[in-house]
């Protein structure tokens, strides 16, 4: 089957993209690949990506100090720090261990058959203390879903905990953009056309913005929600969450941690900070470090003002040396994630409908959940649906 991939931007990958600036690798927003993703294990060559792993756990800022909350199974040397950190009490630690054991039992599909509630209500029902929810779950899970209010489904929370428990949070040595590039490398030569923006779709005809037309037996729309709605002439999705990611250059220092650093204080603009170059040295030139700071939402501040606010908070956290950090670039991602509030779809359901109308299919965060795992699974199912349609299977079209 001959296929053409029309990419509106200058490279494949959508939101998973890496820029190079002054010797630094800048991912479009802070992102990681969870090695436990079943579809990633199925279609990606982890060895060729040369994955580098963040430390399993997090450092949390609470009342002016940093505390390490590490996975005791993989970082037993940090058990005392983890036990004594003021992130809830001993009962919270035991509840978390029991919850992790529960969500890692059985098949992944089982999680999406569980009774559903909002994440906050679920954690309260599980008995977690206010301190544990505010100091750990809100910056951690709120950061994963880009929503400090933690309105996402309890099923999403269980799924996230399972992925972190079963695998590693990793980045390819050469940046997250290596993931779509690896996938694109497996396509036939010449089938991908970049800088090719589609104007609209009508029947079996694709109308390009440059005035050209392409007739196709089947069309797959694989883009973010608002753009897909424009192309399909449907209502745009509601409740998207945005992210602003700021990158800073600084001199390499021993204290630059391989842990994700969470703001457990709940004040200021920063939700979390990471040092990708501490995990993969290729992210920064020799002698330098790259700091990645995530601000939830899209603040009204201009780029310079927001960078200054972030740097002021970092100086309060790490000292006046932060004043010497150089702001490299900010990424404002308006539609970073769709709303994941209950009722949530079951992304594992077999036979979920990927067809918009006869001959036109959608692929991505439709009747699914956001994330690399579900994007890859949606792609495989959409490909199967298109194949069946082209073979004349009436159930597919």
HELIX and SHEET records of a PDB file:
HELIX    1   1 UNK A   38  UNK A   43  1                                   6    
HELIX    2   2 UNK A   46  UNK A   49  1                                   4    
HELIX    3   3 UNK A   76  UNK A   78  5                                   3    
HELIX    4   4 UNK A   79  UNK A   84  1                                   6    
HELIX    5   5 UNK A   90  UNK A  103  1                                  14    
HELIX    6   6 UNK A  108  UNK A  111  1                                   4    
HELIX    7   7 UNK A  119  UNK A  125  1                                   7    
HELIX    8   8 UNK A  130  UNK A  132  1                                   3    
HELIX    9   9 UNK A  133  UNK A  137  3                                   5    
HELIX   10  10 UNK A  138  UNK A  145  1                                   8    
HELIX   11  11 UNK A  154  UNK A  166  1                                  13    
HELIX   12  12 UNK A  177  UNK A  185  1                                   9    
HELIX   13  13 UNK A  225  UNK A  232  1                                   8    
HELIX   14  14 UNK A  276  UNK A  279  1                                   4    
HELIX   15  15 UNK A  281  UNK A  283  5                                   3    
HELIX   16  16 UNK A  303  UNK A  318  1                                  16    
HELIX   17  17 UNK A  320  UNK A  324  5                                   5    
HELIX   18  18 UNK A  372  UNK A  390  1                                  19    
HELIX   19  19 UNK A  394  UNK A  396  5                                   3    
SHEET    1   A 2 UNK A   5  UNK A   6  0                                        
SHEET    2   A 2 UNK A 192  UNK A 193  1                                        
SHEET    1   B 2 UNK A  18  UNK A  21  0                                        
SHEET    2   B 2 UNK A  24  UNK A  27 -1                                        
SHEET    1   C 3 UNK A  33  UNK A  34  0                                        
SHEET    2   C 3 UNK A 169  UNK A 172 -1                                        
SHEET    3   C 3 UNK A  51  UNK A  53 -1                                        
SHEET    1   D 7 UNK A  65  UNK A  70  0                                        
SHEET    2   D 7 UNK A  57  UNK A  62 -1                                        
SHEET    3   D 7 UNK A 260  UNK A 263  1                                        
SHEET    4   D 7 UNK A 272  UNK A 274 -1                                        
SHEET    5   D 7 UNK A 288  UNK A 296 -1                                        
SHEET    6   D 7 UNK A 241  UNK A 251 -1                                        
SHEET    7   D 7 UNK A 326  UNK A 337 -1                                        
SHEET    1   E 3 UNK A 198  UNK A 202  0                                        
SHEET    2   E 3 UNK A 205  UNK A 208 -1                                        
SHEET    3   E 3 UNK A 213  UNK A 215 -1                                        
SHEET    1   F 3 UNK A 219  UNK A 221  0                                        
SHEET    2   F 3 UNK A 360  UNK A 362  1                                        
SHEET    3   F 3 UNK A 355  UNK A 357 -1                                        
END                                                                             
